C-alpha cells in the first residue's frame, strides 16, 4: 500500500472518529438538556411551604452546574419561606392575647413582651433576607459561583427568570412585602395591648374567663386594639 492510500485511510479514520465524537457530544448535550427540563418541570410541582428542593442531580457537566444552582437557590428559598411560615403561625403568638396567658404572665407581661420583641426582630431579619433573595441579581449570583460559560449562564437565566418559576417568585415577592406589613402590625398592636394593660393595671381584672374593665372607655379601646389584631391575623 502506497503512502497516499495510507494517508487517505488514516484521514478517513480521523474524520470518522471526529464525526462520532461530535455526534456523541451532540446527543449527550441534547439528552442532558431534556433531563434538565424534565427535572425543572418536576420542581414546579413541589410546594415551597412544605417541600425541599435538594434533590439528586440528574445531569452532568455544564448542565449539572445549572441544575445545582437552581436547586440550591430554590432549596434556600423554600427553607426561608418555611421559617417565615413557622414564625407567623407560632402557637405562642396566637395565644399571647389569650385569657390563659393573661393569667399566667400578667399583670407585668415580662415574658410576653420579651417574646414579642425577639420574635419581631427575628421575623424582620428573615423576611428582609427573603425579599433580598428574590431580587434578580441575587438569583443570578448562584450560577456565577458555578460557571461563567455564557451558554449555561443564559440557560440558567432562561429557566429561572423567563418561565413558571419566575412567575411564582414574582408573586411571592409581592406577597411577602404585604406579609411583612401585616405581621409587623400584629406584633406592634399586641405590644400596644400589653403595654396598655400594664399602664392601667388596677383598672381591669380577670373573671369568669373574661377580662373586665373599670369603665366602658377602657373596654372599648381594648376591644378596638383586639379587633385590629384579629383583622391582620385574618389577612396574613
C-alpha positions as CSV (number, residue, x, y, z in Angstrom):
1,X,0.0,0.0,0.0
2,X,1.5,3.3,-1.1
3,X,1.8,6.3,1.2
4,X,-1.1,8.1,-0.5
5,X,-3.6,5.3,0.3
6,X,-2.3,5.0,3.9
7,X,-2.7,8.8,4.3
8,X,-6.3,8.6,2.8
9,X,-7.3,5.7,5.1
10,X,-5.8,7.4,8.1
11,X,-7.6,10.6,7.2
12,X,-10.9,8.8,6.8
13,X,-10.5,7.1,10.2
14,X,-9.7,10.5,11.8
15,X,-12.7,12.1,10.1
16,X,-15.0,9.2,11.2
17,X,-13.8,9.5,14.8
18,X,-14.4,13.2,14.7
19,X,-17.9,12.7,13.4
20,X,-18.5,10.1,16.1
21,X,-17.2,12.3,18.9
22,X,-19.2,15.3,17.7
23,X,-22.3,13.1,17.3
24,X,-21.8,11.7,20.8
25,X,-21.4,15.2,22.3
26,X,-24.5,16.5,20.5
27,X,-26.6,13.5,21.7
28,X,-25.2,13.9,25.2
29,X,-26.0,17.6,25.3
30,X,-29.5,17.0,23.9
31,X,-30.1,14.3,26.5
32,X,-28.8,16.4,29.3
33,X,-30.9,19.4,28.2
34,X,-34.0,17.2,28.1
35,X,-33.2,15.7,31.5
36,X,-32.7,19.2,32.9
37,X,-36.0,20.5,31.5
38,X,-37.8,17.4,32.8
39,X,-36.4,17.9,36.3
40,X,-37.4,21.6,36.2
41,X,-40.9,20.5,35.4
42,X,-40.8,18.2,38.5
43,X,-39.6,21.1,40.6
44,X,-42.5,23.3,39.7
45,X,-44.8,20.6,41.2
46,X,-43.2,21.0,44.7
47,X,-44.7,23.2,47.4
48,X,-42.2,25.7,48.9
49,X,-44.1,25.8,52.2
50,X,-43.7,22.1,52.8
51,X,-41.1,20.6,50.4
52,X,-37.3,20.7,49.9
53,X,-35.6,21.1,46.6
54,X,-32.2,19.4,47.4
55,X,-32.9,16.5,45.1
56,X,-30.4,14.2,43.4
57,X,-28.6,15.9,40.5
58,X,-29.7,14.2,37.2
59,X,-27.4,15.9,34.7
60,X,-23.6,16.2,34.1
61,X,-21.1,18.8,33.1
62,X,-22.3,22.3,32.5
63,X,-25.9,21.3,32.7
64,X,-25.2,19.9,36.2
65,X,-23.8,23.4,37.1
66,X,-27.2,24.9,36.0
67,X,-29.2,22.2,37.8
68,X,-27.2,22.5,41.1
69,X,-27.5,26.3,41.0
70,X,-31.3,26.2,40.5
71,X,-31.8,23.6,43.2
72,X,-29.5,25.3,45.7
73,X,-31.4,28.6,45.2
74,X,-34.9,27.1,45.4
75,X,-34.0,25.0,48.4
76,X,-32.7,28.0,50.3
77,X,-35.8,29.9,49.2
78,X,-38.0,27.1,50.5
79,X,-36.3,27.0,53.8
80,X,-36.7,30.7,54.2
81,X,-40.4,30.5,53.3
82,X,-40.9,27.7,55.8
83,X,-39.1,29.6,58.6
84,X,-41.3,32.7,58.0
85,X,-44.4,30.4,58.0
86,X,-43.3,29.0,61.3
87,X,-42.9,32.4,62.9
88,X,-46.2,33.7,61.5
89,X,-48.1,30.6,62.8
90,X,-46.2,30.2,66.1
91,X,-48.7,28.9,68.7
92,X,-47.1,31.2,71.3
93,X,-48.0,34.2,69.1
94,X,-51.6,33.1,68.7
95,X,-52.2,32.8,72.4
96,X,-50.3,35.9,73.5
97,X,-53.5,37.8,74.0
98,X,-55.5,34.9,75.5
99,X,-57.2,34.8,78.8
100,X,-54.8,32.0,79.8
101,X,-51.7,34.0,79.0
102,X,-53.1,37.0,80.9
103,X,-53.5,34.7,84.0
104,X,-50.0,33.2,83.6
105,X,-47.9,36.3,82.6
106,X,-50.0,39.3,83.8
107,X,-50.0,41.9,85.1
108,X,-46.4,42.8,84.1
109,X,-46.3,40.6,81.0
110,X,-42.5,40.5,81.1
111,X,-42.2,37.1,79.3
112,X,-44.8,38.1,76.7
113,X,-43.2,41.4,75.8
114,X,-39.7,39.8,75.6
115,X,-41.1,37.1,73.3
116,X,-42.9,39.7,71.0
117,X,-39.8,41.9,70.7
118,X,-37.5,38.9,69.9
119,X,-40.0,37.4,67.5
120,X,-40.4,40.7,65.7
121,X,-36.7,41.1,65.3
122,X,-36.2,37.6,64.0
123,X,-39.2,37.9,61.6
124,X,-37.9,41.1,60.1
125,X,-34.4,39.8,59.7
126,X,-35.6,36.7,57.9
127,X,-38.2,38.3,55.7
128,X,-35.8,41.1,54.7
129,X,-33.3,38.4,53.7
130,X,-36.0,36.5,51.8
131,X,-37.0,39.7,49.9
132,X,-33.4,40.3,49.1
133,X,-33.0,36.8,47.8
134,X,-35.9,37.4,45.4
135,X,-34.1,40.2,43.6
136,X,-32.9,39.2,40.1
137,X,-29.2,40.0,40.7
138,X,-29.2,37.7,43.8
139,X,-30.9,34.9,41.8
140,X,-28.2,35.2,39.1
141,X,-25.4,35.1,41.7
142,X,-26.0,31.4,42.1
143,X,-25.0,30.4,38.6
144,X,-21.9,32.7,38.5
145,X,-20.5,30.8,41.5
146,X,-20.6,27.6,39.4
147,X,-19.8,28.7,35.9
148,X,-19.2,31.8,33.7
149,X,-19.8,30.0,30.4
150,X,-22.3,32.3,28.6
151,X,-24.4,29.3,27.3
152,X,-25.0,27.9,30.7
153,X,-25.5,31.3,32.3
154,X,-28.0,32.1,29.6
155,X,-29.8,28.7,30.1
156,X,-30.0,29.3,33.9
157,X,-31.4,32.8,33.3
158,X,-34.0,31.4,30.9
159,X,-35.1,28.7,33.3
160,X,-35.2,30.9,36.4
161,X,-36.3,34.3,35.0
162,X,-38.4,33.6,31.9
163,X,-40.7,30.8,32.9
164,X,-43.1,29.4,35.5
165,X,-40.5,29.5,38.3
166,X,-40.1,33.3,37.8
167,X,-43.9,33.8,37.8
168,X,-44.1,32.2,41.3
169,X,-41.1,34.1,42.6
170,X,-42.5,37.4,41.3
171,X,-45.9,36.7,43.0
172,X,-44.1,35.7,46.2
173,X,-42.2,39.0,46.4
174,X,-45.4,40.9,46.4
175,X,-47.0,38.5,48.9
176,X,-44.0,38.7,51.3
177,X,-44.0,42.5,51.1
178,X,-47.6,42.6,52.2
179,X,-47.0,39.9,54.8
180,X,-44.2,42.0,56.3
181,X,-46.5,44.9,56.9
182,X,-49.4,42.7,58.3
183,X,-47.2,40.7,60.7
184,X,-45.4,43.7,62.0
185,X,-48.8,45.3,62.7
186,X,-49.7,42.2,64.7
187,X,-46.5,42.4,66.7
188,X,-46.9,46.2,67.3
189,X,-50.5,46.1,68.2
190,X,-50.0,43.1,70.5
191,X,-47.2,45.1,72.3
192,X,-49.5,48.1,72.5
193,X,-52.2,46.0,74.1
194,X,-49.9,44.6,76.7
195,X,-48.4,48.0,77.5
196,X,-52.0,49.3,77.8
197,X,-52.8,46.7,80.3
198,X,-49.6,47.4,82.2
199,X,-50.4,51.2,82.2
200,X,-53.9,50.6,83.5
201,X,-53.1,47.8,86.0
202,X,-55.8,48.0,88.6
203,X,-58.4,49.1,86.1
204,X,-59.0,45.6,84.8
205,X,-59.5,42.1,86.2
206,X,-59.8,38.6,85.0
207,X,-63.1,36.9,85.9
208,X,-65.2,34.1,84.6
209,X,-62.9,33.6,81.6
210,X,-63.0,37.2,80.6
211,X,-61.1,40.4,81.0
212,X,-63.3,43.1,82.6
213,X,-62.5,46.8,82.8
214,X,-63.4,49.5,85.3
215,X,-65.2,51.6,82.7
216,X,-66.6,51.4,79.1
217,X,-64.0,53.8,77.7
218,X,-61.1,51.4,78.6
219,X,-63.1,48.4,77.4
220,X,-63.9,50.0,74.0
221,X,-60.2,51.0,73.5
222,X,-59.0,47.5,74.4
223,X,-61.6,45.9,72.0
224,X,-60.6,48.2,69.2
225,X,-57.0,47.0,69.5
226,X,-58.0,43.4,69.7
227,X,-60.2,43.8,66.6
228,X,-57.2,45.3,64.7
229,X,-55.0,42.3,65.6
230,X,-57.8,39.9,64.5
231,X,-58.2,41.6,61.2
232,X,-54.5,41.4,60.5
233,X,-54.4,37.7,61.5
234,X,-57.1,37.1,59.1
235,X,-55.2,38.8,56.3
236,X,-51.8,37.0,57.0
